[in-house]
Amino acid sequence: MQTFTDGRHPDAGVEEWVFTAWTPDASLGLISGHRILGRTAWYWAALARHGHPLLHVTDFDVPVRSDPFIVKGEALWAEHFCDAPMAQWSVGNETYASAMDDPDDALGRAYGTPTPIAFDLEWYATGAPTAIDDAAAAVGGGYEQVGVVHGSIDVHGEPRLELVEIPAHRWHRWSGSDATGLTTLPLPTSVAHTGVRAPFAFPDGGVSDLVLTASGWVGRAERRRS
C-alpha cells in the first residue's frame, strides 16, 4: 500500500496544499490553498454563497517563513496547521476579501469591495488518502483525501456562519520542477452549471474556474489568459 506524508518534501521545487468544504445543498462553498515556490508563496481563498457576493482573497507574493504553513502578507494572516498527520488540520485566516457581485471580475484585476473575513475551521479526514493521477506534474506526486469541516466564518456586518460536519476535500501536490511543474487542480469539469463560482487567475497564466455542486467543487475547462 502506498504511503504519504503531510509534511514538506525537501526536494520539491513547488509544493501545494488545498482545502475545500461545502454545504450539502451546495449553497455555500469555501476554499483555502497555498503553494510554495522557493522563498515565495501563493495564497488564495474564497467564500462563495447563493445570494451573496463572492468573497475572494489572493496574495501571490508572500515571503515563506521558517514555519511555511503560516502565511503572513500585507493585511493577511493565514495558517494551515497539521494537528494530526492524515487526520486533522486547522485552517484559518484573517484578512480583507474582495467582495464581487460578478465572479468573472476575479479573472481580471479582482477589484471589489474590501470586506473583513476570518476562517476558523477544523478539517477532519473521513477516509484514507489516495494518489492523484496528475500527468501535469512531470516529477513529483500528490494525494487527495475526503473529510468533513467544523468551525465558523466571520464576515464583517453579518452573523457568524457556523459549520457543523459539512463535506470536505483536500489535496497535497508537489513537483521537482519549478512553478511550471504544477498546473491547477485536476478536477472533473462542468460545462453547464447553475452553482456558485470561485474563479482564480494565477501568476503563471493558469485559471481555476471552480463551480460548486452537491458533490463538491468542479472546474470548467482550463483557460489561459491572453
Buried (B, 14 or more C-beta within 10 A) or exposed (E): EEEBEBEBBEEBBBBBBBBBBBBEEBBBBBBBBBBBBEEBBBBBBBBBBBEBBBBBBBBBEBEBEEEBBBBBBEEBEBBBEBEEEBBBBBBBBBBBBBBBEEBEBBBEEBEBEEBBBBBBBBBBBEEEBEEBEBEBBEEBBBBBBBBBBBBEBBBEEEEEBEBEEBBBBBBBBBBBBEBBBBBBBBBEEBEEEEBBBBBBBBEBEBBBBBBBBEEBBBBBEBBEEE
